[in-house]
Amino acid sequence: MSRKIYIYDTTLRDGMQGLGVNFSLKDKIEITEKLDEMQVDYIEGGFPMASEKEAAYFEEFKKKPLKFARLVAFGSTRGPGKSAGSDPHIQALLNAGTPAVTIVGKSWLAHVDKVLKTSKEENLAMITDSISYFKAKGKEVIFDLEHFFDGYKAHPEYSIEVLKAATEAGADANVLCDTNGGTLPSEVIKIITGLPENLAPIGVHFHDDCGTAVANSLVGIDAGANHIQGTINGWGERTGNANLCSIIPDLCLKTDYDLSLKENLSQITSLSRFLFEKANIIPQKRQPYVGEAAFSHKAGQHADVLQKASELMEHVSGESVGNSRQILLSELAGKSTIVRKLEKYGEFDKKSSQVSELLTILKEKEADGYEYEAAEASFDLVARKTLGIYTPLLELNNYHLESYKTGGIPSKTVGRIYLTSEGKQLMGAGVGIGPVETLDASMRDALKLFHPFLDKISLIDYKVRVLNPEQAAAAKVRVFITSTDHSHSWDTVGVSENIVEASWEALVDSLEYYYNNFAKE
Ligand SMILES: [Zn+2]
């Protein structure tokens, strides 16, 4: 049997230390569900002591535990001179109610001295007390050795003492962290293969400061580690963490190691893009495997060879990771994704005319700048229209918006809308600060009498992305709107050269999605 390798995702904790990476509570919950669907082994949800948002996140998963992955709460060992039972950090970790906890401790003597300002014996006691405390509470305990590689280079004997102490205290994994990211693959091999036997299983956690985090992780596994910590899209502090979007395909497609998520590898491109959308960061085209350019070829001879024998021009197939040679979803990957998404409306065959028609529509829409990975509700409406099970909530006759700005006084927008809904001609008016708010208010004003469900719905997030920045003011914008009825939430998308028009599309989709799925009597 090939050796089992565990994937540990820390996007929601270490990844969020990255420049420009920010997720709302709802984003974090949705990302966790996607990672769980992919069957990532461990998902580090965050640091329960950090904020109310983090605490609320863990509360959410007490109510609905994950299907596959083990949720992990992250924190540090007890403080110097305290007891584990009375340390508030340890208690917050325990209260997170997760099956596993990761605690970070010092393994570099210089940090024990200068940062913790305690003795090397007390540092060992802090580690062993904290681990035994959680083991006694029935938790799986992952121990992160901060600055392990630097510590080992300075005082190997002390770093090994820390590993042995953690093992004896019952740690389920000792994770060697390259916190400053300064270690090279050759050093990783030498250090890991030189470790004593009979330690708890080894994990690795690399940062990309030398541009070698993925390589270090792979050689770490070959040298004997069985657990890799990394982030989706390689996000993380400074230059980032080891990129799981490279490591996972590398291990699944090019080695014999056994990974739980092997069967789901084709979800990884969509997962990567989903996270870019949620973080409102432009996807990195040149990312290995999952980037738009990963399987792109210039026309001419290359393309010709591709037609005849693609294996001569590509190291793996784009479909294996859910990416494709074209910029859009490929025929095959696209159809199976669509069939999976249509499951709630019945069983559809990949060859059916409805699936083909939907794929054609989606390709056109995507070429126009629509993105459905993070706008499932808009996708649902496109699917309903194709399947003939869509009921329009409204038809626009016209709207009129006027924005005012005088001197230093805040701006104001007034608006009027004429529309038809269920055969009735309706008029609404609204006032707001900006045009989108005013448009939303006017539309609700027109519809509220006949559609009281609107009262339950509110807009909770609004994101704008410029699609072709080289066009300056004439560029297209893509708007994402998140709405909620306070028991669940959904996302919609709109695209136009005009930001008000793009917002209008996403607003109408938002209400029509609810109308079609929940509100219709
Ligand atoms: Zn880190």
Residues whose N, C-alpha, C, O or C-beta is under 5 A from the ligand:
A	BS01	ZN	D14
